[in-house]
Amino acid sequence: MEVEFLTADTALPPCLPLPRAMLGLPVSSTAKVMYARLLDAALAAGAEDANGIIFTRCPIVELAGALGRSAMTVKRALRELEDAGLLLRVRQGFGEPNKIYVLIPRDAQKQDCRQAAGPV
């Protein structure tokens, strides 16, 4: 992998969105990365339900492969995010992946991530 130093002119590669509010939440690092992955999937190719709310579908096996984690770790991280109020999973038919609604922390809505490029 080639690397370069970050300068003011450096074009960033595609990135996953992670609201800053997520950094202080008591969830695992795996759950935080999964949240960013699900938010990216919802923004990129998410579908809208009858109310115009965007959701995504990501099978457990697909998430496990994308994150390099086991299916059990993925299930645990999904449960963490649900318990923290950051995801809502709606069951579908047998063998169908759940609809996953990614919920945005209110603190993150106050500031656009593109504007928040300052120091962390």
C-alpha positions, 0 to 999 in steps of 0.5 A: 500500500502506498502512503503519503503525508497529509497536506492542505492539497491532499485529496482524501480517499472515500471515508466512512462517516462517524459522527463525533458524538459516537466517540464518547458513547460507551459502546465497543470499537467494533460497534462504532466501526459497524455504525459507520459502515451501516450509516455509509451503506444507508447513505449510499444505497439505502432504500426508503420505507413508506414514510420516507425514512432511509434504511439498509439491509446488511446480512450478518455474514456480509457485515462479518466479512466487511469488518473481519469479525465473527458472526457472533461479534457482529451480533453482539455489536448490533445489540450494543448499538440497539441498546444505545438507541442508535439502531432499530432493526425490523424483522422481515420474513424467514431467511430475509435480512432485517431492515436496519434503521441507522439513528443519528445522535442529536449532537451530530445533527448540530454540526455537519461533518464536512464543516467539522474538519477541525482538530478532534 
